[in-house]
Amino acid sequence: MNPETKATIWLAHAKLVFVAFCWGTTLIAGRIVAQNIPNLTAASGRFLIAATIFLILLRSQGPLPRLNTRQLVVTAAMGLTGVFCFNLFFFTALEKVPAGKTALIVSLSPILTALAVSVLLREKLGIQRWLGIALAFFGVTIVITQGNLAQTWFYFTHSFESGEGFMMLSVTSWVAYTVLSRFALVGLSPLQATTYAALFGTLGLLLATLSDIPTWEATMLTWENTLAIVYIAVFGTVIASLWFVQGVSRIGPARTAVYSNLTPIFGIILGYLILSEPIHLSMIVGGVIVIAGVTLTNRAKL
């Protein structure tokens, strides 16, 4: 391996660590925003900025591509799931759930994607991946129930009251977006598919945000709230998405996915340092099990 190639690979790894950090800090910024701004308004602000940046990047490469009917349907579905639904559930959950706890639930995304691909696209999973999926679900159960496994049914049936259920819906929406992207990337580049999905999703968010207008107050436009939304849009959405795709192209999807395991670690530590959120023993134990399950799933061979 020549020095230039080696440096490029090391840079890809460094970028992926930063991506995980961005996702972890997005949970902190989202927690701040969710306490002060209506959910739909916050989500619209995030993606209005992000979609504009994506559109500028795509336009810099030449004329915008014209989508056929199939591509329009798929990218619109991506916008509905990965932008509209994901953000609505994401900010709703962060109203109620500490950022560190949501980070652990978010870490289910890679294995739920693997499960969805297995069921919907008929891709076989080996025993090691099934074991990893089971471990990760067990870890999240410990986190949600705060270690009281005897009351698992009660906690899950009341999870929407406490917010964890909305975060699970947020993760599920992202899984649907990921699966749909496989179809969108037939004939479209990642940037093209991401941009059109962001545009469709942003349009839906803006229309839905009309219901928030009566609740708007000038006090919402504090520098903290504005800075948090801009940070989420630029770092947690645009930069993270582009660098993650770069990582897939340079070191492969399996090795890239492993870096998502760092997100809950950053989320818990930053939640403690910035928001003074408590770290419970059940979060540590459940978090270790979740990370072990995700790592096992990502490293397994099909």
Secondary structure, 3 states (H helix, E strand, C coil): CCHHHHHHHHHHHHHHHHHHHHHHHHHHHHHHHHCCCCHHHHHHHHHHHHHHHHHHHHHCCCCCCCCCHHHHHHHHHHHHHHHHHHHHHHHHHHHHCCHHHHHHHHCCHHHHHHHHHHHHCCCCCCHHHHHHHHHHHHHHHHHHHCCCHHHHHHHHHCHHHHCHHHHHHHHHHHHHHHHHHHHHCCCCCHHHHHHHHHHHHHHHHHHHHHHHHHHCCHHHCCHHHHHHHHHHHHHHHHHHHHHHHHHHHHHCHHHHHHHHHHHHHHHHHHHHHHHCCCCCHHHHHHHHHHHHHHHHHHHCCC
